């Protein structure tokens, strides 16, 4: 339906082909999985044996208890660290960009002063 709308409106001639290139493999896998489920519907699932060892899952393992954010699991802690790294990276990039813009403006203003 989306492909028909893109072609009919003439938004971009390559938009439909790009859409099909990226969504085609996903659609093929979806249709193959539907066919597999229809054919092998009656196959029984094997039950997992209960493990005797205690298991720790990363998304439920508490790392910080009674902290600023409450009980923080390992996954949440990794997310917090990634967000902080992203924020610091953006800050460093913007500070560097700002200083390079100032340097370029000073060079241009100095060039304009020499011309006049």
Secondary structure by P-SEA (a helix, b strand, c coil): caaaaaaaaccccaaaaaaaaaaaaaaaaaaaaaaaaaaaccbbbbbbccccbbbbbccccccccccccccccaaaaaaaaaaaaaaaaaaaaaaaaaaaaaaaaaaaaaaaaaac
